[in-house]
Amino acid sequence: MGAGILVPKTNTTLLNFKRYDEFHLAGYGIDAIVGLNVTFFNFFFVQSEFKQGYINMPDIRTTIFDSDRASQHFSFSQFNIVFGTNISL
């Protein structure tokens, strides 16, 4: 599991105002990952991973004016399958 804060550098030019691209604490994100690794003959493996998360940014700055703000939130999913080999050095 993981969690963290989101500090984006939003590079925007909106409604002909001066470009704004400062870092700003916009929100947080959380995620969880689960995986399975199966090894064959001590050298070859197949690994699968599934990741699910949520991002919430209620305070995104859009222009140089402090009152101009945006917000967004979304969920995401990711699935990976990896084939590989282990090499002893």
Number of C-alpha atoms within 10 A of each C-alpha: 10 9 13 11 14 16 15 16 15 17 14 16 14 12 8 7 12 12 15 17 16 15 14 14 15 21 19 16 17 15 16 13 14 11 12 10 12 11 14 9 6 10 11 13 15 14 14 14 14 14 15 15 17 15 19 17 19 15 15 20 25 22 22 17 11 8 9 11 14 12 13 12 12 10 12 10 12 10 12 10 12 10 12 11 12 10 8 5 3
